[in-house]
């Protein structure tokens, strides 16, 4: 077992990473001081694999358990689904002495976390991520929210969980496409924050793809550790935390243009990282060799860097509404070499030129 702590004063919490951790969920919730009704927000696909184990663990610890299913897919991370969760919370008697368990991937975690942040002005919640992407990224750091028709994650709140419980055995039932997509976030941490970690992933990518347990635990542990270090310094993204958006500015834009159907999040981030490396090279933050090294690892993860077809004006409109856009300019995250980052400000039009998306 690996145990990390995100140190945020009164909002501090533990991250547990372990094979078979789901069976200990109930006792760990008790240890975290939780009580009342445990509302498990999940989707039917995840519930079919792990719903019974989670419900039994919580019930055995003395909690009253209700399960709330939401549709599967980024296109359902919206206000309509959120309102459905509110209706279920009300019908189930979830009060201020209760809590929410987010059992699933990033969509479940983001939406359930935002429901927790806003229901009765805030009740506790626990993240139980079952996808690689959620385990290494979205479950840690307290970013919760839903999408708007004009952009991804435009509605949300910073709201920290009470506990993050990661059971690596859940990856055995994860769709291979989703597993590869999760690797994009792992590459992100290495490319922008830790050259030693980047090299570790390079040297072990075949064993990681083969899902060797010790390798999975290591990449999840180090990814969570790196994210926790950034979040501890900048909980609400007033500056430094923006580095975690490496590959996401253009990635989110393409994901949005696809209607959240053509590309899953990690696939969009992979394209965004390849373009970010190109921008970094164009600006002199890294060498062409560094750019090629990052692109090569993305490819070895089984991810494409092919830019999807796009409408120029639609792409510009999305970039203008990006959360990192201020005064017509976007704070763009570059890689400085491999393992460090740099920030630079550009208009959306300049970004298109620097990334080679237009002459």
N, C-alpha and C positions, 0 to 999 in steps of 0.2 A: 504493500500500500504506500502511496505517496500522499502526503498531507501538506498543503500550502495554506497560508493565511494571507488574505488581502487586508492590509492594515489601513483602516479608514476611521480610526477613532471609534465612536459609538456605532458606526456602520460597518465595522469589521466582520469578516466571515471566513469560514474555512472552505477549502476546495479539497474534496476527498477523491482520489483517483485509485481505483482498485478493480480487479476482476471479481465479479460477483457482488458488487457493492449494493445492488438493489435490495437485497434481503435485509440489509441493515438500515434502510431508510427510516423506518418507524422509530427505532431507538435513537437514531441521530437527530431526528426532528424533536424528540423529547429532550435530548441533551441540549438542543439549541433553544429550549424554552418555549416551544410551540405548543398550542393546545387547541381544543375545540374541533370544529369541522375541518377536515382536510379535503379541499376541492381539487381533484386531479384533472387538470385541463390537458387534453391529448387529442390525437386523431385515431380513427378506427384502425389504421394500419399499424401504428405503434402499440395501440391497446391490445391488438390480437396477440402480439408477442409478449408484452411486459405488463399489461394492465392488471392481470390477476396477481402477479408477484408483488407489484407496488401496493395494490389494495390490501392484500393479505399482510404485508409488512406493517402498513399503517394501522390496520385493524388490530393486529396483535399487540401494538403499542398502546392501544386504548383510544385511538382516534375514531370519530365517526367519519366515514368516507363516502364521498359522492364523486361520480365521474362525469365530466363535461367534454363531449366530443365536438371538435371543430373540423371543418373540411381540410384536406391536405393540399398544400400548395401556396406559393407566395401570392397568387392572385386573390386568395381569401384572407390575406392579412390586412383587413380593412374595417371600416366602422360598422358595416352590417354584421360581420362575424363577432366583433367586439360587443355589440349590443345584444347579440344572442347569448354571449357568455354572461353579461350582466343579468339578463333575464333568468338564466339558470342559477346564478349565485343567489338571487333574490328568492327563487322558488325553493332552494335547498337550505335556506336559513343561514347562509354564510354571513356572520356578523363580524364585529371588530375583534372578537376573541378567536377568530378562525384564521385559516391561511390557505394559500393556493400552492399546488405543486404543478410545475410545468414539466410534463413528461413528453419529450419529443425533440424535434430539431429546432432550427432557428426561428421558424415562423411561430411555432407553439411557444417558445421561450419569450420571444419579443411581445407577442400579443397577450399571453398570460401574465407576463410581468407588468405590462401596461394596465391590464385589468386590476392587478393587485395594487398598483400605484394610485389608481383612481377610484376603486370601489370603497365607499365610505371614507373617502379622503386618504386611503392607504391602509392595507393590511399586509402582513408578512407573506413572503413567498419563497419557495425553494426551487432551484433549477436542477432538473434531472435530464441532462442532454443525452440524446441517443444517436446523434449523428456526429461525425468527426468535426464538421464545421462548427457545430454548436459546442462541442467539447473543447475545442482549442480557441474559440473566439467569442461567439455571441452570448454564451452563458455566463461569462465573467465580465464584470465591469459595470453592470447596472444600466446599460442602455436598453430601454424598452420602448415599444411603439408600434405603430401601424403605418401603412403606406397611404398616400393620397394619389388620386388619379394623375396628378401633375408631377409626382416624384416619390422616390422611395424614402421611407422613414421620416417624412416631414412632420408627422404628429407623434409626440412621444414625451418621455420623461426620463431623467436619471433617477433610478430607484434600485438600490442594491438588494440582492437576495439575502436571506438569512444563512443559506447553505447552498453549495454547489456539490452535487454528488455525481461522479462520473464512473460508470461501470463500463469498462472497455469491452466486455463481452457483447454489449449491444451492437458493436460494429460488425459482428458476424452475420447479422441479419440485414445490414445496410446495403442498399442497392449499390452496385459497383460504381455507377455514374456519380452517385452522391458521395461515395468515399473519395473518389478522385477529386471531386469538387472541393472537399474539405482540405485536401492537400494544398490547395492554392493558398489558404490562410497560413498554413505551416511555412510555406516558402516565403510568404510576406514577412514573417517575423525574422527569418534569417537574412533576407535581402536588405531589410531596413534597419535591423537592430542588432544582429549578432552573427558575425562572420563565421565563428566557430560552429554555431548551430547550423548555419547554411551548409558548411562543409560536412557536418554530421549527416544531414539529410542527403546530400550528394553521395556520400559513401555508403549509405544504408537504404537508399530508395527502393531497391529490389526487395529487401527484407521487410520494409515497411509495407509495400504493396502486397507482399505475401501475408501480411497481418500477423507477424510474429509479435506475441504479447509484450515482450520486454521492450521491443522497438516502439510499439504503439504507446506504451506507458511513458517512455522517454520523450517522444515528440509532443505528447499531450502535456506532460509535466512542464517541459521547458517552454512551450508556447504559453501556457497559463502563467508561468513564472514571469515571463517577459511582459505579458499584458498587465499582470498585477503590479509590476514595478512602475509602469507608465501610469496606470490608473491611480496608484497611491500618490503620485506627484501632481496629477491633474485629473481629478475625479470627473469634472464636468466639461472637459474639452475646452478650456479657455486658452490653451496654447499647445503644450507638448503632446497631449493625447491625440492631436490630429495626425501624428505620425502613423497611427494605427489605420489610417485611411489610405495607406500606400496601395495603389492599384484600384482604389475604389471610386475615385472621381469619375473617370471614364467608364469603369466597370459598371457602376450604378446606372450611368446614362444608357448604356447598351442594354442592361437588364430591363430598365424601364421601357425602352423602345420596343423590346420584344413582347411587351405586355405581360412580363413575368411568366411566360410560357415557353418561349424559344430557347432561353438560357436559364440555367439555375445559377444561383448567386456565385458559387465558386468558379464556374466557367466564365462568367462575366469578369470576375476579379482577375482571372488568369490573363484574359485579353488586356484588361486594364494595367496589369503589372508589366506586360511586354511593352505596352505603349509608354508607361511611366519610365521604364528603363531606356527607351528610345529618347524620350524628352530629357532625361538625365544626361544621356550621352551628348545630345545636341547642345545642352547648356554647359557641358564640360564638367559636370559633377562626377562622372564616371567615364571609364574608357570604353571603347567598342568591345574589348574583350570582356569587361564586366557585364555589359549589356547582353552579349552572346551567352555568357555563363548563366545568367538568370533565365534567359529564354530557353536554354538547353534543359535546365532543371524542370521548368514548367512542362516541357515536352516529355521528359522522362516520367513525369507524374501522370501521363496519359491525357493531358489537357491541350486543347487547341489554342493557338494564338491568332487564328484567322478572324479578322475584323468582319462582323456581319454587315450586310448592306444597311445603309441608314440614309435618312433624309437630313440634309445639312441643317436646315432651319429647325427641325424638330430636335436635333441633337443640341444645337445652341440654346434652344428654349429650356431644355432640361438642365444644362450646365448653369444657366443663369439662375435657376431656382435651387441649385445645390446648396446644402446647408453651410458649406464653406465659402460661399460667394458673398462678398461684401463690397459695396460700392462699385459693382461691375467687374470686380476681379476675384479670382479664385486662388486660395492658398493651396498650391499643388505640392504634393509630397514626392520628392525625388529620392533615389538611392545615391548616396555618396560613396563611390566604390561599391563594395558588397559588404553589408553589415553595419552601415551607418546611413543617416538620412540628412536631407537638406530640404528646406522649404523655400518656395519661390512663388511670387504672385504673377498671374497672367490673366488676360482677358480670355473668354471662351474662344474667340477667333484665333488668338495667338496659340492656344493649346492645340487647336486643330492643325496648325502649321508645324509646330514643334514636334508633334507626334506623327507627322507624315500622313495625316488623314486627308489633307488637301495640299496641292502644290504651294 
